[in-house]
Amino acid sequence: KNKDMGRLMAIDYGLKRVGIAVSDNMQVIATPLNTVPTVDIFPYLKDYMSRETVDAIVVGDPKQLDNTPSESAKAVHLFVDELGDKFPDIDIYMIDERFTSKIASQTIAKSGKTKKKRQEKGLIDTVAAVLILQDFMKMKQI
């Protein structure tokens, strides 16, 4: 492996689908990676980690607007625990993602993509993951 830094990965976890974004090796640019059915997420991540160095994983922490945990929060926290068990060498962070899915929808709407609804939902997940990653990278620079 080269002496580059590893990538950063962001995950927008959903009960049906998981949106994933990754940074480049310099940890400057966030790009969508994939939307994976939630049932396949761990085999997918294991395969990805076998090919790429990942320094940290950022998981969107879903909260209601009033800052209380949302319904999906419990599932997300269980997922984060399992992530920590399966990838003990990777730092895992959670970041408030209350607005990312909404912003993701608006971003996609602005870019004028017209596709089948299901594809659009997958796109929203990866764009949400990109936004989570961008937020995290901004925070790291502070």
N, C-alpha and C positions, 0 to 999 in steps of 0.2 A: 504493500500500500504506500502511496506517496505521502509526503509530509504535510499535505494540505490539511486544513481543518476538516472535520466531518460536516455532514449536512445537518440542518435543523429540519425537523418534521413537525407539521401541525396536523391535528386530527379534529375534525368536526364530527363528533360521535352521535349517531342516531340509532334508534331501535331497529330500523330496517336497513339503513345505509350509513356508511362512514365515508366522509370526504377527507381526502389526504392531500396535503401540499408539502413540498420540500423546498429547501433553499439550495442554491449552488454551493460548491465547496468553500467559497469565500464567505458564505453566509450573508450575502448582499441582496440577492434576488429571490423572491418567492414565486414558485410556479405551481400550478395544479398538477398533481400526480395522477390521481385516480379516484373514482368512487367505487367502493367495494361493498358487497352485501355484508351486513354486520356479522353474520354467521361465519364468513370467510376471513375476517380481519386478521386473526392471529397467524394462520398459515401464510397469508399475504405478506404481513409484516416480517415474518421470519425469513421468507424468501428474499424480500427486499434487503433486509439487514445482512444477509449472507453475501450480497453483491456490493452494498454501499456502506460506508461508515456514517453512522448517525450519532451526533454528539448529544442531542437533546430532543425530546418530544414534548410538544406543547399541546395540551388538550383544552378545548373550549369548555368552560364551566357554565352550564346553562342556569341562569337565574331569572326570576321574574323581574319585572321592572321595579318592584319594591324591594329588590335585593334578597328575597327569600328563595330558597332552592326551588327549581321547577320540578315538575313530575319526572322528567327524564334525568334529573340530577343524580338520583340514587343509582340508576343504571350506569351513568357516566363514572361515578365514584368507584363502583365495583370494577368497571373496565380499567380505570387508572390503577387500582390495586393489582389487577391481574397483569397489566402492562409492566408494573414494577417487579412482579415475581418472574415474569418471562424474560425481561431484559434488564437484569439488575445493574448492568454497567452503564446504562443510559440515564442521564438526568431527565426527570419528568416534571413538567410544570403545568399548572392550571392557570388559565387566564379567563377573565370575565368575558363572555361572548354574547351578552344580551342583545347587542345590535347587529352582530355580524350577518346572521341569516337574512335579516331585513335589508341590510345594506347590500348583501350579495344579490338579492332579488332585484333591487333597484339598479345595481351595476349592470346586471344582465339585461334588464328591460331597456336601459339606456343604450346598450350596444346593439339593440334591435335584433336579437337572435329569435328566429321563429322555428321551433322544433317541436316534436311531440312532447307532451307534458312530462312524461316519465324521464326523458333525457334531460329536460330542463331541471327537474328536481335534483338529478345527479350533478348537474352543472352547478346548481346553487350550493350543494354540499362542498364541491371542490373550491368554488370561489370563496365560500365562507371559511374554509381551511386556509386559503391564501391570505385572507384578511386577518385571521387569527395570527398567522405567521408574521405578517407585516407588523402588526401591533407589537408582537413579542420582540421582533428585531429592533423596532424603535425604542422599546423600553430598555433593551440591552445596551443601547448606545448612550443612554442618559448617564 
